Amino acid sequence: MNKMELENTILEHESLQIKHAKEDMINEYKNLKERIKEAPFYRTFYAETNISVHEIQMYFNNWTNFVRECGDEPFKKGQIDINEIIAQWGYLVRKTGKLPTSNDWRINKYSPTTERIRSTFDLNWSDLPYKFLEIYSEKSEWSDVVALINDYHTKSLAETAGIEKTMFNNSISVPPSVQNLLELSVSRERGKEFEKGVNHIFQMLGFEVTEYGGNIDRNPDGIAKKKQEEYAIVINSKSRKKSYKIVTKIREHVGYIKKFYKPLKDDGYRAVYLVVVSNTFDTFSEMGVEQILSETQVKTTLLPAHLLLNLLIRKIENPASFDFKKFQKLLIEGGEITEAKLNKFMQ
């Protein structure tokens, strides 16, 4: 094939890739801008139109030239816009059909990195659903993503509300000192009493517990240790009338772990875990658990107060039913402890 034939072949191939006229591409950009009420970024443009990167390059050489042809000034290199990041998160929700993980973001090669999002905007990955609702909840073009977030949240709350919480106050197996634990778990005004009650239950389960009083000098509420099994638990107890939002307190929990992890390791504890005890936990708490793990390599367990009390009752009624090694397996698994998990543990 001579040079002329080669050039003709290339031109013929390129013409097959061009599906839109130059004016059509500019109109697509302007129509999208009108629809979303802001200048679209390149990811938004390619996601919302059938125009390819190749077509833009063929007519305009690059995205910057294309934006200028459309009458806008492109963002400067390295400039990050939070609205675009949140919009990208929304497209990822559509693509995955769920609330995506930080790993989904990396696999799909979105930018900037989750680390840069956190350092630039002080936003953890688990904050993004809330930020999305804050920015886009009133925009009709995002109604499907908003509905998915709300459905996920509603479903979680319904499952939580559907749990039959046994009223333990009249049980002869409950020590008087913790009979009002469920009442305390929904009263922020009596948070200190709740913290003491949770620490006391861990003591009655057989752990050596050191109380710290919570948030004084950035301390957790307590540290539960089991020397023989060589593991320790950082305890944080939160009394809330509504579901506790761990995602709003990532820095707090990471701080507790970082402060006590090395001293506990130096003291001979081969494993350290975080246990957060509260009335119930909100929909996005699993994202918080994932975030804490990514920053500290420590597993977090979310333990509803009524199940902690249930655990104590079963231990009192049948001491052999509580096995520290099996309990550690629950901590290694991490996430929220459910009634099904607890029943399996007690078998």
ZAMARGU-4260 file (C-alpha; in steps of 0.2 Angstrom, whole numbers, plus 5000, padded with zeros to 4 digits):
<rodrens>
0) 5000/5000/5000 | 5008/5017/4995 | 5007/5033/5005 | 4991/5040/4996 | 4982/5023/4998
5) 4986/5023/5017 | 4980/5041/5019 | 4964/5037/5010 | 4962/5022/5021 | 4965/5032/5037
10) 4953/5046/5031 | 4939/5033/5027 | 4941/5025/5044 | 4940/5042/5053 | 4925/5047/5043
15) 4916/5031/5049 | 4919/5037/5067 | 4911/5054/5065 | 4893/5053/5068 | 4889/5072/5072
20) 4892/5088/5063 | 4903/5101/5071 | 4887/5113/5074 | 4878/5098/5081 | 4891/5095/5095
25) 4891/5113/5100 | 4872/5113/5101 | 4873/5097/5111 | 4885/5106/5123 | 4873/5122/5125
30) 4858/5111/5127 | 4866/5101/5141 | 4872/5117/5149 | 4854/5124/5149 | 4847/5108/5156
35) 4859/5106/5170 | 4860/5125/5173 | 4879/5125/5173 | 4894/5123/5161 | 4896/5104/5159
40) 4913/5096/5163 | 4920/5083/5150 | 4914/5068/5160 | 4897/5075/5162 | 4896/5079/5143
45) 4902/5062/5137 | 4890/5053/5149 | 4875/5063/5144 | 4878/5063/5125 | 4882/5051/5111
50) 4897/5061/5106 | 4914/5052/5107 | 4931/5059/5113 | 4937/5055/5095 | 4924/5066/5087
55) 4929/5081/5098 | 4947/5078/5094 | 4944/5077/5075 | 4935/5094/5075 | 4942/5103/5089
60) 4959/5094/5093 | 4955/5094/5112 | 4942/5098/5125 | 4948/5115/5129 | 4946/5121/5111
65) 4929/5114/5110 | 4923/5123/5126 | 4930/5139/5119 | 4921/5136/5103 | 4905/5134/5113
70) 4908/5151/5121 | 4914/5146/5138 | 4931/5147/5147 | 4938/5130/5152 | 4943/5126/5170
75) 4962/5129/5173 | 4973/5114/5174 | 4972/5106/5191 | 4957/5116/5196 | 4944/5105/5206
80) 4925/5109/5207 | 4915/5100/5220 | 4899/5101/5210 | 4908/5091/5196 | 4915/5078/5209
85) 4898/5075/5216 | 4890/5074/5199 | 4903/5061/5194 | 4898/5051/5210 | 4880/5052/5204
90) 4884/5045/5187 | 4893/5031/5196 | 4877/5028/5206 | 4868/5026/5190 | 4881/5015/5183
95) 4882/5003/5197 | 4864/5004/5203 | 4869/5006/5221 | 4878/5018/5233 | 4896/5015/5226
100) 4911/5011/5237 | 4927/5020/5236 | 4934/5005/5227 | 4921/5007/5213 | 4927/5025/5211
105) 4945/5018/5209 | 4940/5004/5197 | 4931/5016/5186 | 4945/5028/5185 | 4936/5043/5192
110) 4946/5058/5198 | 4952/5066/5209 | 4957/5052/5221 | 4947/5049/5237 | 4962/5055/5246
115) 4962/5072/5237 | 4944/5074/5239 | 4946/5072/5258 | 4962/5084/5259 | 4954/5097/5247
120) 4936/5098/5253 | 4937/5089/5270 | 4924/5076/5264 | 4926/5058/5267 | 4919/5045/5255
125) 4904/5042/5267 | 4900/5060/5266 | 4896/5060/5247 | 4878/5054/5248 | 4874/5068/5260
130) 4883/5081/5249 | 4874/5075/5234 | 4857/5078/5242 | 4863/5095/5247 | 4868/5100/5230
135) 4856/5090/5218 | 4841/5085/5228 | 4830/5099/5220 | 4836/5096/5202 | 4824/5085/5192
140) 4838/5077/5181 | 4845/5069/5196 | 4828/5062/5203 | 4833/5044/5200 | 4849/5045/5210
145) 4840/5055/5224 | 4826/5042/5224 | 4839/5028/5225 | 4848/5036/5240 | 4831/5039/5249
150) 4825/5021/5245 | 4841/5014/5252 | 4840/5025/5268 | 4821/5021/5270 | 4824/5003/5268
155) 4837/5003/5281 | 4827/5012/5294 | 4812/5001/5291 | 4823/4985/5294 | 4829/4994/5310
160) 4812/4999/5316 | 4806/4981/5312 | 4817/4973/5325 | 4807/4967/5340 | 4816/4975/5354
165) 4813/4965/5370 | 4810/4975/5385 | 4822/4968/5397 | 4817/4979/5413 | 4807/4965/5420
170) 4819/4951/5417 | 4827/4943/5432 | 4843/4940/5422 | 4846/4959/5420 | 4857/4966/5434
175) 4848/4982/5442 | 4863/4993/5437 | 4860/4991/5418 | 4841/4988/5418 | 4838/5006/5411
180) 4851/5004/5397 | 4838/5005/5383 | 4831/5021/5391 | 4848/5028/5392 | 4853/5024/5374
185) 4840/5036/5367 | 4844/5051/5379 | 4858/5062/5375 | 4856/5071/5391 | 4860/5055/5400
190) 4875/5050/5389 | 4887/5048/5403 | 4876/5036/5412 | 4874/5026/5395 | 4893/5026/5393
195) 4896/5019/5411 | 4882/5006/5408 | 4890/5000/5392 | 4907/4999/5400 | 4899/4989/5415
200) 4891/4976/5403 | 4908/4973/5395 | 4915/4970/5413 | 4901/4958/5416 | 4905/4949/5400
205) 4922/4945/5407 | 4933/4959/5400 | 4945/4970/5410 | 4938/4988/5406 | 4947/5004/5409
210) 4935/5019/5409 | 4941/5036/5401 | 4925/5046/5401 | 4924/5050/5383 | 4931/5064/5373
215) 4941/5071/5388 | 4958/5073/5381 | 4952/5065/5365 | 4949/5048/5374 | 4936/5035/5370
220) 4923/5029/5383 | 4933/5014/5388 | 4945/5001/5383 | 4940/4982/5385 | 4954/4970/5386
225) 4955/4951/5386 | 4974/4947/5390 | 4972/4928/5388 | 4965/4930/5370 | 4977/4944/5366
230) 4964/4957/5359 | 4958/4973/5365 | 4942/4984/5361 | 4941/5003/5360 | 4923/5007/5366
235) 4913/5022/5360 | 4895/5023/5366 | 4883/5036/5359 | 4866/5039/5365 | 4854/5045/5352
240) 4835/5047/5350 | 4837/5044/5331 | 4850/5033/5322 | 4868/5037/5326 | 4877/5044/5311
245) 4895/5037/5312 | 4900/5045/5296 | 4899/5062/5304 | 4912/5057/5317 | 4925/5048/5307
250) 4939/5059/5313 | 4934/5056/5331 | 4935/5037/5330 | 4951/5037/5319 | 4959/5048/5333
255) 4954/5036/5347 | 4961/5021/5337 | 4978/5031/5333 | 4980/5036/5351 | 4978/5019/5358
260) 4983/5007/5345 | 5002/5007/5347 | 5001/5007/5367 | 4990/4992/5366 | 5001/4983/5354
265) 5016/4987/5364 | 5007/4980/5379 | 5005/4963/5371 | 4988/4964/5362 | 4990/4956/5345
270) 4973/4963/5339 | 4963/4979/5342 | 4945/4983/5337 | 4933/4997/5338 | 4916/4994/5345
275) 4903/5008/5343 | 4887/5005/5354 | 4871/5015/5351 | 4852/5014/5350 | 4852/5011/5331
280) 4863/5016/5316 | 4859/5025/5301 | 4860/5019/5283 | 4877/5025/5278 | 4886/5019/5294
285) 4893/5004/5284 | 4902/5017/5273 | 4909/5025/5289 | 4915/5007/5294 | 4924/5006/5277
290) 4932/5023/5279 | 4939/5019/5297 | 4946/5003/5290 | 4955/5012/5276 | 4963/5024/5287
295) 4968/5013/5302 | 4967/4995/5296 | 4956/4992/5312 | 4939/4983/5310 | 4924/4993/5317
300) 4909/4984/5324 | 4892/4993/5326 | 4883/4985/5341 | 4864/4991/5345 | 4861/4993/5363
305) 4847/4980/5364 | 4858/4967/5357 | 4872/4971/5369 | 4860/4969/5383 | 4854/4953/5375
310) 4871/4946/5375 | 4873/4949/5393 | 4857/4941/5397 | 4862/4925/5388 | 4879/4925/5396
315) 4871/4926/5413 | 4858/4912/5410 | 4871/4901/5401 | 4889/4906/5405 | 4896/4893/5393
320) 4887/4902/5379 | 4899/4916/5378 | 4915/4912/5370 | 4929/4925/5368 | 4936/4917/5353
325) 4920/4916/5344 | 4916/4934/5349 | 4932/4940/5342 | 4926/4932/5325 | 4912/4944/5326
330) 4924/4958/5328 | 4935/4952/5314 | 4919/4952/5303 | 4915/4970/5307 | 4900/4980/5302
335) 4883/4980/5311 | 4879/4966/5323 | 4861/4960/5319 | 4850/4948/5328 | 4854/4934/5316
340) 4873/4936/5318 | 4870/4936/5337 | 4860/4920/5337 | 4873/4912/5326 | 4887/4917/5338
345) 4877/4910/5353 | 4874/4893/5345
</rodrens>
